[in-house]
Amino acid sequence: RATREEKGVRDKSLALLEYVGLGGHAEELAKNLPYGSQRRLEIARAMATEPALLFLDEPAAGMNHQETGSLLRLIRQIRDEGMTIILIEHDMKVVMGSSDRVVVLDHGEKIAEGSPDVVRSDPKVIEAYLGKSA
């Protein structure tokens, strides 16, 4: 029984690694993976718990352009397959490219909420993040 359970856990783990694009790295130590791959591994670990909601806090922080693009595709895939994601992120390409609904905070106060297009054109958001025009 323990062997069957262990095999099930291993199979699930390998499937999740494949899902996040790390199928070929199953035998590597996490610390030896490139930074972007480590972040993908963190997402796989979170998904292994079969959450009802996936909470991602600054998943693109410190990533280069290529890693960010790859992460964005993964987030979209997870979302498109029905997982609800709460994303805290400062990279607006990631936010606007993966979100159905955006809430914008300025110093802890909500200043806008809506679709990416609505939020992107909100005067309060523009002022808070780009400054007032002269």
Phi and psi in radians as a Rosetta constraint file:
Dihedral C 1 N 2 CA 2 C 2 CIRCULARHARMONIC -1.101 0.35
Dihedral N 2 CA 2 C 2 N 3 CIRCULARHARMONIC -0.682 0.35
Dihedral C 2 N 3 CA 3 C 3 CIRCULARHARMONIC -1.137 0.35
Dihedral N 3 CA 3 C 3 N 4 CIRCULARHARMONIC -0.715 0.35
Dihedral C 3 N 4 CA 4 C 4 CIRCULARHARMONIC -1.132 0.35
Dihedral N 4 CA 4 C 4 N 5 CIRCULARHARMONIC -0.751 0.35
Dihedral C 4 N 5 CA 5 C 5 CIRCULARHARMONIC -1.123 0.35
Dihedral N 5 CA 5 C 5 N 6 CIRCULARHARMONIC -0.748 0.35
Dihedral C 5 N 6 CA 6 C 6 CIRCULARHARMONIC -1.075 0.35
Dihedral N 6 CA 6 C 6 N 7 CIRCULARHARMONIC -0.733 0.35
Dihedral C 6 N 7 CA 7 C 7 CIRCULARHARMONIC -1.100 0.35
Dihedral N 7 CA 7 C 7 N 8 CIRCULARHARMONIC -0.713 0.35
Dihedral C 7 N 8 CA 8 C 8 CIRCULARHARMONIC -1.072 0.35
Dihedral N 8 CA 8 C 8 N 9 CIRCULARHARMONIC -0.743 0.35
Dihedral C 8 N 9 CA 9 C 9 CIRCULARHARMONIC -1.137 0.35
Dihedral N 9 CA 9 C 9 N 10 CIRCULARHARMONIC -0.761 0.35
Dihedral C 9 N 10 CA 10 C 10 CIRCULARHARMONIC -1.104 0.35
Dihedral N 10 CA 10 C 10 N 11 CIRCULARHARMONIC -0.783 0.35
Dihedral C 10 N 11 CA 11 C 11 CIRCULARHARMONIC -1.060 0.35
Dihedral N 11 CA 11 C 11 N 12 CIRCULARHARMONIC -0.752 0.35
Dihedral C 11 N 12 CA 12 C 12 CIRCULARHARMONIC -1.105 0.35
Dihedral N 12 CA 12 C 12 N 13 CIRCULARHARMONIC -0.744 0.35
Dihedral C 12 N 13 CA 13 C 13 CIRCULARHARMONIC -1.096 0.35
Dihedral N 13 CA 13 C 13 N 14 CIRCULARHARMONIC -0.778 0.35
Dihedral C 13 N 14 CA 14 C 14 CIRCULARHARMONIC -1.124 0.35
Dihedral N 14 CA 14 C 14 N 15 CIRCULARHARMONIC -0.670 0.35
Dihedral C 14 N 15 CA 15 C 15 CIRCULARHARMONIC -1.120 0.35
Dihedral N 15 CA 15 C 15 N 16 CIRCULARHARMONIC -0.715 0.35
Dihedral C 15 N 16 CA 16 C 16 CIRCULARHARMONIC -1.172 0.35
Dihedral N 16 CA 16 C 16 N 17 CIRCULARHARMONIC -0.693 0.35
Dihedral C 16 N 17 CA 17 C 17 CIRCULARHARMONIC -1.060 0.35
Dihedral N 17 CA 17 C 17 N 18 CIRCULARHARMONIC -0.744 0.35
Dihedral C 17 N 18 CA 18 C 18 CIRCULARHARMONIC -1.088 0.35
Dihedral N 18 CA 18 C 18 N 19 CIRCULARHARMONIC -0.765 0.35
Dihedral C 18 N 19 CA 19 C 19 CIRCULARHARMONIC -1.014 0.35
Dihedral N 19 CA 19 C 19 N 20 CIRCULARHARMONIC -0.728 0.35
Dihedral C 19 N 20 CA 20 C 20 CIRCULARHARMONIC -1.570 0.35
Dihedral N 20 CA 20 C 20 N 21 CIRCULARHARMONIC 0.102 0.35
Dihedral C 20 N 21 CA 21 C 21 CIRCULARHARMONIC 1.556 0.35
Dihedral N 21 CA 21 C 21 N 22 CIRCULARHARMONIC 0.333 0.35
Dihedral C 21 N 22 CA 22 C 22 CIRCULARHARMONIC -2.052 0.35
Dihedral N 22 CA 22 C 22 N 23 CIRCULARHARMONIC 0.380 0.35
Dihedral C 22 N 23 CA 23 C 23 CIRCULARHARMONIC -0.981 0.35
Dihedral N 23 CA 23 C 23 N 24 CIRCULARHARMONIC -0.594 0.35
Dihedral C 23 N 24 CA 24 C 24 CIRCULARHARMONIC -1.441 0.35
Dihedral N 24 CA 24 C 24 N 25 CIRCULARHARMONIC 0.064 0.35
Dihedral C 24 N 25 CA 25 C 25 CIRCULARHARMONIC -2.065 0.35
Dihedral N 25 CA 25 C 25 N 26 CIRCULARHARMONIC 0.337 0.35
Dihedral C 25 N 26 CA 26 C 26 CIRCULARHARMONIC -1.041 0.35
Dihedral N 26 CA 26 C 26 N 27 CIRCULARHARMONIC -0.525 0.35
Dihedral C 26 N 27 CA 27 C 27 CIRCULARHARMONIC -1.669 0.35
Dihedral N 27 CA 27 C 27 N 28 CIRCULARHARMONIC 0.036 0.35
Dihedral C 27 N 28 CA 28 C 28 CIRCULARHARMONIC -1.534 0.35
Dihedral N 28 CA 28 C 28 N 29 CIRCULARHARMONIC 2.602 0.35
Dihedral C 28 N 29 CA 29 C 29 CIRCULARHARMONIC -1.268 0.35
Dihedral N 29 CA 29 C 29 N 30 CIRCULARHARMONIC 2.487 0.35
Dihedral C 29 N 30 CA 30 C 30 CIRCULARHARMONIC -0.983 0.35
Dihedral N 30 CA 30 C 30 N 31 CIRCULARHARMONIC -0.688 0.35
Dihedral C 30 N 31 CA 31 C 31 CIRCULARHARMONIC -1.150 0.35
Dihedral N 31 CA 31 C 31 N 32 CIRCULARHARMONIC -0.297 0.35
Dihedral C 31 N 32 CA 32 C 32 CIRCULARHARMONIC -1.608 0.35
Dihedral N 32 CA 32 C 32 N 33 CIRCULARHARMONIC -0.092 0.35
Dihedral C 32 N 33 CA 33 C 33 CIRCULARHARMONIC -1.391 0.35
Dihedral N 33 CA 33 C 33 N 34 CIRCULARHARMONIC 2.620 0.35
Dihedral C 33 N 34 CA 34 C 34 CIRCULARHARMONIC -1.049 0.35
Dihedral N 34 CA 34 C 34 N 35 CIRCULARHARMONIC 2.762 0.35
Dihedral C 34 N 35 CA 35 C 35 CIRCULARHARMONIC -0.956 0.35
Dihedral N 35 CA 35 C 35 N 36 CIRCULARHARMONIC -0.834 0.35
Dihedral C 35 N 36 CA 36 C 36 CIRCULARHARMONIC -1.064 0.35
Dihedral N 36 CA 36 C 36 N 37 CIRCULARHARMONIC -0.632 0.35
Dihedral C 36 N 37 CA 37 C 37 CIRCULARHARMONIC -1.222 0.35
Dihedral N 37 CA 37 C 37 N 38 CIRCULARHARMONIC -0.601 0.35
Dihedral C 37 N 38 CA 38 C 38 CIRCULARHARMONIC -1.088 0.35
Dihedral N 38 CA 38 C 38 N 39 CIRCULARHARMONIC -0.686 0.35
Dihedral C 38 N 39 CA 39 C 39 CIRCULARHARMONIC -1.160 0.35
Dihedral N 39 CA 39 C 39 N 40 CIRCULARHARMONIC -0.683 0.35
Dihedral C 39 N 40 CA 40 C 40 CIRCULARHARMONIC -1.116 0.35
Dihedral N 40 CA 40 C 40 N 41 CIRCULARHARMONIC -0.677 0.35
Dihedral C 40 N 41 CA 41 C 41 CIRCULARHARMONIC -1.085 0.35
Dihedral N 41 CA 41 C 41 N 42 CIRCULARHARMONIC -0.705 0.35
Dihedral C 41 N 42 CA 42 C 42 CIRCULARHARMONIC -1.050 0.35
Dihedral N 42 CA 42 C 42 N 43 CIRCULARHARMONIC -0.690 0.35
Dihedral C 42 N 43 CA 43 C 43 CIRCULARHARMONIC -1.160 0.35
Dihedral N 43 CA 43 C 43 N 44 CIRCULARHARMONIC -0.740 0.35
Dihedral C 43 N 44 CA 44 C 44 CIRCULARHARMONIC -1.060 0.35
Dihedral N 44 CA 44 C 44 N 45 CIRCULARHARMONIC -0.732 0.35
Dihedral C 44 N 45 CA 45 C 45 CIRCULARHARMONIC -1.081 0.35
Dihedral N 45 CA 45 C 45 N 46 CIRCULARHARMONIC -0.736 0.35
Dihedral C 45 N 46 CA 46 C 46 CIRCULARHARMONIC -1.126 0.35
Dihedral N 46 CA 46 C 46 N 47 CIRCULARHARMONIC -0.726 0.35
Dihedral C 46 N 47 CA 47 C 47 CIRCULARHARMONIC -1.207 0.35
Dihedral N 47 CA 47 C 47 N 48 CIRCULARHARMONIC -0.423 0.35
Dihedral C 47 N 48 CA 48 C 48 CIRCULARHARMONIC -1.094 0.35
Dihedral N 48 CA 48 C 48 N 49 CIRCULARHARMONIC -0.402 0.35
Dihedral C 48 N 49 CA 49 C 49 CIRCULARHARMONIC -1.424 0.35
Dihedral N 49 CA 49 C 49 N 50 CIRCULARHARMONIC -0.046 0.35
Dihedral C 49 N 50 CA 50 C 50 CIRCULARHARMONIC 0.936 0.35
Dihedral N 50 CA 50 C 50 N 51 CIRCULARHARMONIC 0.982 0.35
Dihedral C 50 N 51 CA 51 C 51 CIRCULARHARMONIC -1.257 0.35
Dihedral N 51 CA 51 C 51 N 52 CIRCULARHARMONIC 2.727 0.35
Dihedral C 51 N 52 CA 52 C 52 CIRCULARHARMONIC -1.385 0.35
Dihedral N 52 CA 52 C 52 N 53 CIRCULARHARMONIC -0.393 0.35
Dihedral C 52 N 53 CA 53 C 53 CIRCULARHARMONIC -2.496 0.35
Dihedral N 53 CA 53 C 53 N 54 CIRCULARHARMONIC 2.302 0.35
Dihedral C 53 N 54 CA 54 C 54 CIRCULARHARMONIC -1.828 0.35
Dihedral N 54 CA 54 C 54 N 55 CIRCULARHARMONIC 2.094 0.35
Dihedral C 54 N 55 CA 55 C 55 CIRCULARHARMONIC -1.826 0.35
Dihedral N 55 CA 55 C 55 N 56 CIRCULARHARMONIC 2.026 0.35
Dihedral C 55 N 56 CA 56 C 56 CIRCULARHARMONIC -2.010 0.35
Dihedral N 56 CA 56 C 56 N 57 CIRCULARHARMONIC 2.063 0.35
Dihedral C 56 N 57 CA 57 C 57 CIRCULARHARMONIC -1.868 0.35
Dihedral N 57 CA 57 C 57 N 58 CIRCULARHARMONIC 1.877 0.35
Dihedral C 57 N 58 CA 58 C 58 CIRCULARHARMONIC 0.917 0.35
Dihedral N 58 CA 58 C 58 N 59 CIRCULARHARMONIC 0.916 0.35
Dihedral C 58 N 59 CA 59 C 59 CIRCULARHARMONIC -1.134 0.35
Dihedral N 59 CA 59 C 59 N 60 CIRCULARHARMONIC -0.412 0.35
Dihedral C 59 N 60 CA 60 C 60 CIRCULARHARMONIC -1.643 0.35
Dihedral N 60 CA 60 C 60 N 61 CIRCULARHARMONIC -0.011 0.35
Dihedral C 60 N 61 CA 61 C 61 CIRCULARHARMONIC -1.004 0.35
Dihedral N 61 CA 61 C 61 N 62 CIRCULARHARMONIC 2.239 0.35
Dihedral C 61 N 62 CA 62 C 62 CIRCULARHARMONIC 1.403 0.35
Dihedral N 62 CA 62 C 62 N 63 CIRCULARHARMONIC 0.049 0.35
Dihedral C 62 N 63 CA 63 C 63 CIRCULARHARMONIC -1.546 0.35
Dihedral N 63 CA 63 C 63 N 64 CIRCULARHARMONIC 2.625 0.35
Dihedral C 63 N 64 CA 64 C 64 CIRCULARHARMONIC -1.420 0.35
Dihedral N 64 CA 64 C 64 N 65 CIRCULARHARMONIC 3.086 0.35
Dihedral C 64 N 65 CA 65 C 65 CIRCULARHARMONIC -1.036 0.35
Dihedral N 65 CA 65 C 65 N 66 CIRCULARHARMONIC -0.782 0.35
Dihedral C 65 N 66 CA 66 C 66 CIRCULARHARMONIC -1.137 0.35
Dihedral N 66 CA 66 C 66 N 67 CIRCULARHARMONIC -0.778 0.35
Dihedral C 66 N 67 CA 67 C 67 CIRCULARHARMONIC -1.094 0.35
Dihedral N 67 CA 67 C 67 N 68 CIRCULARHARMONIC -0.699 0.35
Dihedral C 67 N 68 CA 68 C 68 CIRCULARHARMONIC -1.114 0.35
Dihedral N 68 CA 68 C 68 N 69 CIRCULARHARMONIC -0.745 0.35
Dihedral C 68 N 69 CA 69 C 69 CIRCULARHARMONIC -1.085 0.35
Dihedral N 69 CA 69 C 69 N 70 CIRCULARHARMONIC -0.717 0.35
Dihedral C 69 N 70 CA 70 C 70 CIRCULARHARMONIC -1.148 0.35
Dihedral N 70 CA 70 C 70 N 71 CIRCULARHARMONIC -0.722 0.35
Dihedral C 70 N 71 CA 71 C 71 CIRCULARHARMONIC -1.108 0.35
Dihedral N 71 CA 71 C 71 N 72 CIRCULARHARMONIC -0.741 0.35
Dihedral C 71 N 72 CA 72 C 72 CIRCULARHARMONIC -1.037 0.35
Dihedral N 72 CA 72 C 72 N 73 CIRCULARHARMONIC -0.742 0.35
Dihedral C 72 N 73 CA 73 C 73 CIRCULARHARMONIC -1.099 0.35
Dihedral N 73 CA 73 C 73 N 74 CIRCULARHARMONIC -0.691 0.35
Dihedral C 73 N 74 CA 74 C 74 CIRCULARHARMONIC -1.137 0.35
Dihedral N 74 CA 74 C 74 N 75 CIRCULARHARMONIC -0.784 0.35
Dihedral C 74 N 75 CA 75 C 75 CIRCULARHARMONIC -1.061 0.35
Dihedral N 75 CA 75 C 75 N 76 CIRCULARHARMONIC -0.760 0.35
Dihedral C 75 N 76 CA 76 C 76 CIRCULARHARMONIC -1.068 0.35
Dihedral N 76 CA 76 C 76 N 77 CIRCULARHARMONIC -0.739 0.35
Dihedral C 76 N 77 CA 77 C 77 CIRCULARHARMONIC -1.072 0.35
Dihedral N 77 CA 77 C 77 N 78 CIRCULARHARMONIC -0.802 0.35
Dihedral C 77 N 78 CA 78 C 78 CIRCULARHARMONIC -1.069 0.35
Dihedral N 78 CA 78 C 78 N 79 CIRCULARHARMONIC -0.805 0.35
Dihedral C 78 N 79 CA 79 C 79 CIRCULARHARMONIC -1.076 0.35
Dihedral N 79 CA 79 C 79 N 80 CIRCULARHARMONIC -0.802 0.35
Dihedral C 79 N 80 CA 80 C 80 CIRCULARHARMONIC -1.145 0.35
Dihedral N 80 CA 80 C 80 N 81 CIRCULARHARMONIC -0.393 0.35
Dihedral C 80 N 81 CA 81 C 81 CIRCULARHARMONIC -1.540 0.35
Dihedral N 81 CA 81 C 81 N 82 CIRCULARHARMONIC 0.088 0.35
Dihedral C 81 N 82 CA 82 C 82 CIRCULARHARMONIC 1.843 0.35
Dihedral N 82 CA 82 C 82 N 83 CIRCULARHARMONIC -0.007 0.35
Dihedral C 82 N 83 CA 83 C 83 CIRCULARHARMONIC -1.389 0.35
Dihedral N 83 CA 83 C 83 N 84 CIRCULARHARMONIC 2.295 0.35
Dihedral C 83 N 84 CA 84 C 84 CIRCULARHARMONIC -1.394 0.35
Dihedral N 84 CA 84 C 84 N 85 CIRCULARHARMONIC 2.294 0.35
Dihedral C 84 N 85 CA 85 C 85 CIRCULARHARMONIC -2.157 0.35
Dihedral N 85 CA 85 C 85 N 86 CIRCULARHARMONIC 2.295 0.35
Dihedral C 85 N 86 CA 86 C 86 CIRCULARHARMONIC -1.840 0.35
Dihedral N 86 CA 86 C 86 N 87 CIRCULARHARMONIC 2.145 0.35
Dihedral C 86 N 87 CA 87 C 87 CIRCULARHARMONIC -2.097 0.35
Dihedral N 87 CA 87 C 87 N 88 CIRCULARHARMONIC 2.137 0.35
Dihedral C 87 N 88 CA 88 C 88 CIRCULARHARMONIC -1.857 0.35
Dihedral N 88 CA 88 C 88 N 89 CIRCULARHARMONIC 2.067 0.35
Dihedral C 88 N 89 CA 89 C 89 CIRCULARHARMONIC -2.748 0.35
Dihedral N 89 CA 89 C 89 N 90 CIRCULARHARMONIC 2.481 0.35
Dihedral C 89 N 90 CA 90 C 90 CIRCULARHARMONIC -1.719 0.35
Dihedral N 90 CA 90 C 90 N 91 CIRCULARHARMONIC -0.233 0.35
Dihedral C 90 N 91 CA 91 C 91 CIRCULARHARMONIC -1.389 0.35
Dihedral N 91 CA 91 C 91 N 92 CIRCULARHARMONIC 1.856 0.35
Dihedral C 91 N 92 CA 92 C 92 CIRCULARHARMONIC -1.158 0.35
Dihedral N 92 CA 92 C 92 N 93 CIRCULARHARMONIC -0.484 0.35
Dihedral C 92 N 93 CA 93 C 93 CIRCULARHARMONIC -1.086 0.35
Dihedral N 93 CA 93 C 93 N 94 CIRCULARHARMONIC -0.713 0.35
Dihedral C 93 N 94 CA 94 C 94 CIRCULARHARMONIC -1.193 0.35
Dihedral N 94 CA 94 C 94 N 95 CIRCULARHARMONIC -0.806 0.35
Dihedral C 94 N 95 CA 95 C 95 CIRCULARHARMONIC -1.078 0.35
Dihedral N 95 CA 95 C 95 N 96 CIRCULARHARMONIC -0.947 0.35
Dihedral C 95 N 96 CA 96 C 96 CIRCULARHARMONIC -1.242 0.35
Dihedral N 96 CA 96 C 96 N 97 CIRCULARHARMONIC -0.454 0.35
Dihedral C 96 N 97 CA 97 C 97 CIRCULARHARMONIC -1.525 0.35
Dihedral N 97 CA 97 C 97 N 98 CIRCULARHARMONIC -0.132 0.35
Dihedral C 97 N 98 CA 98 C 98 CIRCULARHARMONIC -2.244 0.35
Dihedral N 98 CA 98 C 98 N 99 CIRCULARHARMONIC -0.096 0.35
Dihedral C 98 N 99 CA 99 C 99 CIRCULARHARMONIC -1.841 0.35
Dihedral N 99 CA 99 C 99 N 100 CIRCULARHARMONIC 2.451 0.35
Dihedral C 99 N 100 CA 100 C 100 CIRCULARHARMONIC -1.532 0.35
Dihedral N 100 CA 100 C 100 N 101 CIRCULARHARMONIC -0.547 0.35
Dihedral C 100 N 101 CA 101 C 101 CIRCULARHARMONIC -2.427 0.35
Dihedral N 101 CA 101 C 101 N 102 CIRCULARHARMONIC 2.390 0.35
Dihedral C 101 N 102 CA 102 C 102 CIRCULARHARMONIC -2.198 0.35
Dihedral N 102 CA 102 C 102 N 103 CIRCULARHARMONIC 2.378 0.35
Dihedral C 102 N 103 CA 103 C 103 CIRCULARHARMONIC -2.056 0.35
Dihedral N 103 CA 103 C 103 N 104 CIRCULARHARMONIC 2.231 0.35
Dihedral C 103 N 104 CA 104 C 104 CIRCULARHARMONIC -1.913 0.35
Dihedral N 104 CA 104 C 104 N 105 CIRCULARHARMONIC 2.247 0.35
Dihedral C 104 N 105 CA 105 C 105 CIRCULARHARMONIC -1.927 0.35
Dihedral N 105 CA 105 C 105 N 106 CIRCULARHARMONIC 2.518 0.35
Dihedral C 105 N 106 CA 106 C 106 CIRCULARHARMONIC -2.265 0.35
Dihedral N 106 CA 106 C 106 N 107 CIRCULARHARMONIC 1.957 0.35
Dihedral C 106 N 107 CA 107 C 107 CIRCULARHARMONIC 0.941 0.35
Dihedral N 107 CA 107 C 107 N 108 CIRCULARHARMONIC 0.731 0.35
Dihedral C 107 N 108 CA 108 C 108 CIRCULARHARMONIC 1.436 0.35
Dihedral N 108 CA 108 C 108 N 109 CIRCULARHARMONIC -0.036 0.35
Dihedral C 108 N 109 CA 109 C 109 CIRCULARHARMONIC -1.850 0.35
Dihedral N 109 CA 109 C 109 N 110 CIRCULARHARMONIC 2.334 0.35
Dihedral C 109 N 110 CA 110 C 110 CIRCULARHARMONIC -1.258 0.35
Dihedral N 110 CA 110 C 110 N 111 CIRCULARHARMONIC 2.171 0.35
Dihedral C 110 N 111 CA 111 C 111 CIRCULARHARMONIC -1.981 0.35
Dihedral N 111 CA 111 C 111 N 112 CIRCULARHARMONIC -0.259 0.35
Dihedral C 111 N 112 CA 112 C 112 CIRCULARHARMONIC -2.803 0.35
Dihedral N 112 CA 112 C 112 N 113 CIRCULARHARMONIC 2.688 0.35
Dihedral C 112 N 113 CA 113 C 113 CIRCULARHARMONIC -2.719 0.35
Dihedral N 113 CA 113 C 113 N 114 CIRCULARHARMONIC 2.404 0.35
Dihedral C 113 N 114 CA 114 C 114 CIRCULARHARMONIC 2.720 0.35
Dihedral N 114 CA 114 C 114 N 115 CIRCULARHARMONIC -2.830 0.35
Dihedral C 114 N 115 CA 115 C 115 CIRCULARHARMONIC -1.194 0.35
Dihedral N 115 CA 115 C 115 N 116 CIRCULARHARMONIC 2.798 0.35
Dihedral C 115 N 116 CA 116 C 116 CIRCULARHARMONIC -0.945 0.35
Dihedral N 116 CA 116 C 116 N 117 CIRCULARHARMONIC -0.703 0.35
Dihedral C 116 N 117 CA 117 C 117 CIRCULARHARMONIC -1.127 0.35
Dihedral N 117 CA 117 C 117 N 118 CIRCULARHARMONIC -0.717 0.35
Dihedral C 117 N 118 CA 118 C 118 CIRCULARHARMONIC -1.147 0.35
Dihedral N 118 CA 118 C 118 N 119 CIRCULARHARMONIC -0.818 0.35
Dihedral C 118 N 119 CA 119 C 119 CIRCULARHARMONIC -1.155 0.35
Dihedral N 119 CA 119 C 119 N 120 CIRCULARHARMONIC -0.696 0.35
Dihedral C 119 N 120 CA 120 C 120 CIRCULARHARMONIC -1.038 0.35
Dihedral N 120 CA 120 C 120 N 121 CIRCULARHARMONIC -0.562 0.35
Dihedral C 120 N 121 CA 121 C 121 CIRCULARHARMONIC -1.766 0.35
Dihedral N 121 CA 121 C 121 N 122 CIRCULARHARMONIC 0.077 0.35
Dihedral C 121 N 122 CA 122 C 122 CIRCULARHARMONIC -1.215 0.35
Dihedral N 122 CA 122 C 122 N 123 CIRCULARHARMONIC 2.209 0.35
Dihedral C 122 N 123 CA 123 C 123 CIRCULARHARMONIC -1.010 0.35
Dihedral N 123 CA 123 C 123 N 124 CIRCULARHARMONIC -0.630 0.35
Dihedral C 123 N 124 CA 124 C 124 CIRCULARHARMONIC -1.155 0.35
Dihedral N 124 CA 124 C 124 N 125 CIRCULARHARMONIC -0.672 0.35
Dihedral C 124 N 125 CA 125 C 125 CIRCULARHARMONIC -1.173 0.35
Dihedral N 125 CA 125 C 125 N 126 CIRCULARHARMONIC -0.801 0.35
Dihedral C 125 N 126 CA 126 C 126 CIRCULARHARMONIC -1.027 0.35
Dihedral N 126 CA 126 C 126 N 127 CIRCULARHARMONIC -0.798 0.35
Dihedral C 126 N 127 CA 127 C 127 CIRCULARHARMONIC -1.130 0.35
Dihedral N 127 CA 127 C 127 N 128 CIRCULARHARMONIC -0.770 0.35
Dihedral C 127 N 128 CA 128 C 128 CIRCULARHARMONIC -1.149 0.35
Dihedral N 128 CA 128 C 128 N 129 CIRCULARHARMONIC -0.650 0.35
Dihedral C 128 N 129 CA 129 C 129 CIRCULARHARMONIC -1.788 0.35
Dihedral N 129 CA 129 C 129 N 130 CIRCULARHARMONIC -0.336 0.35
Dihedral C 129 N 130 CA 130 C 130 CIRCULARHARMONIC -2.049 0.35
Dihedral N 130 CA 130 C 130 N 131 CIRCULARHARMONIC -0.248 0.35
Dihedral C 130 N 131 CA 131 C 131 CIRCULARHARMONIC 1.574 0.35
Dihedral N 131 CA 131 C 131 N 132 CIRCULARHARMONIC 2.873 0.35
Dihedral C 131 N 132 CA 132 C 132 CIRCULARHARMONIC -1.316 0.35
Dihedral N 132 CA 132 C 132 N 133 CIRCULARHARMONIC 2.520 0.35
Dihedral C 132 N 133 CA 133 C 133 CIRCULARHARMONIC -1.383 0.35
Dihedral N 133 CA 133 C 133 N 134 CIRCULARHARMONIC 2.603 0.35
